[in-house]
């Protein structure tokens, strides 16, 4: 019998969302970084403000950071965050959305 993963607590989800928003801020601080993220997600620059705090966008931010180790390390160093916190945050957001947690 398959068991569904337990939903993260609201605190875990909120903390993950805050980390993802910090990631989006980091991407937005540099034009080429932000441009690459937008190109890879298909989000237009004019749409970003409207969807910036959407759970799907936040998940995409963490996926983007986790997909490029050097970018991840620059992000975490610039924000004083342990790199090991990003994958669990991604997992918490994925579980909250009911999607598979691919980066675990």
C-alpha positions as CSV (number, residue, x, y, z in Angstrom):
1,X,0.0,0.0,0.0
2,X,1.3,3.4,-1.0
3,X,1.3,6.1,1.7
4,X,1.1,9.8,0.9
5,X,3.8,11.9,2.4
6,X,2.7,13.9,5.4
7,X,1.9,17.5,4.7
8,X,4.4,19.9,6.2
9,X,3.3,22.1,9.1
10,X,2.2,25.6,8.3
11,X,5.4,26.8,10.0
12,X,7.6,24.7,7.7
13,X,5.7,25.9,4.6
14,X,6.0,29.5,5.8
15,X,9.7,29.2,6.4
16,X,10.2,27.6,3.0
17,X,8.2,30.4,1.3
18,X,10.4,33.0,3.1
19,X,13.5,31.2,1.9
20,X,12.2,31.1,-1.7
21,X,11.2,34.8,-1.6
22,X,14.8,35.5,-0.5
23,X,15.9,33.4,-3.5
24,X,13.7,35.4,-5.8
25,X,15.1,38.7,-4.4
26,X,18.6,37.3,-5.0
27,X,17.7,36.5,-8.6
28,X,16.2,39.9,-9.1
29,X,19.3,41.7,-7.9
30,X,21.1,40.7,-11.0
31,X,19.6,41.2,-14.5
32,X,21.3,38.2,-16.2
33,X,20.4,35.9,-13.3
34,X,16.8,37.0,-13.4
35,X,16.6,36.8,-17.1
36,X,17.8,33.2,-17.1
37,X,15.2,32.3,-14.4
38,X,12.4,34.0,-16.4
39,X,13.5,32.3,-19.6
40,X,13.6,28.9,-18.0
41,X,10.2,29.3,-16.3
42,X,8.4,31.1,-19.1
43,X,7.3,33.8,-16.8
44,X,7.4,37.2,-18.4
45,X,8.9,40.1,-16.6
46,X,5.6,41.9,-16.5
47,X,3.9,38.8,-14.9
48,X,6.5,38.3,-12.2
49,X,5.2,40.8,-9.8
50,X,1.7,39.2,-10.0
51,X,3.0,35.7,-9.4
52,X,6.0,36.3,-7.2
53,X,4.5,34.9,-4.1
54,X,2.5,32.1,-5.7
55,X,3.5,28.7,-4.4
56,X,4.3,27.4,-7.9
57,X,6.7,30.4,-8.5
58,X,8.4,29.9,-5.1
59,X,8.9,26.2,-6.0
60,X,10.3,27.2,-9.3
61,X,12.8,29.5,-7.6
62,X,14.1,26.8,-5.4
63,X,14.2,24.3,-8.3
64,X,16.2,26.9,-10.2
65,X,18.7,27.4,-7.4
66,X,19.0,23.7,-6.7
67,X,19.6,23.1,-10.4
68,X,22.8,25.2,-10.4
69,X,25.2,24.4,-7.6
70,X,27.4,27.5,-8.1
71,X,24.3,29.8,-8.1
72,X,23.0,28.0,-5.0
73,X,26.2,28.6,-3.2
74,X,26.4,32.2,-4.1
75,X,22.8,32.7,-3.0
76,X,23.2,31.0,0.3
77,X,26.5,32.8,1.1
78,X,25.0,36.1,0.2
79,X,22.0,35.6,2.5
80,X,23.8,33.8,5.3
81,X,21.8,30.6,4.8
82,X,23.2,27.1,5.1
83,X,23.0,25.5,1.6
84,X,21.6,22.3,3.3
85,X,18.4,24.3,4.1
86,X,17.3,24.8,0.5
87,X,16.4,21.2,-0.5
88,X,14.2,20.6,2.6
89,X,12.5,23.9,2.0
90,X,11.8,22.8,-1.6
91,X,10.4,19.5,-0.3
92,X,8.1,21.3,2.1
93,X,6.7,23.6,-0.7
94,X,6.3,20.6,-3.0
95,X,4.4,18.6,-0.3
96,X,2.2,21.6,0.4
97,X,1.4,21.8,-3.3
98,X,0.9,18.0,-3.5
99,X,3.6,17.5,-6.0
100,X,6.5,15.0,-6.0
101,X,9.6,16.2,-4.1
102,X,12.2,15.5,-6.8
103,X,15.2,17.1,-5.0
104,X,15.1,15.0,-1.8
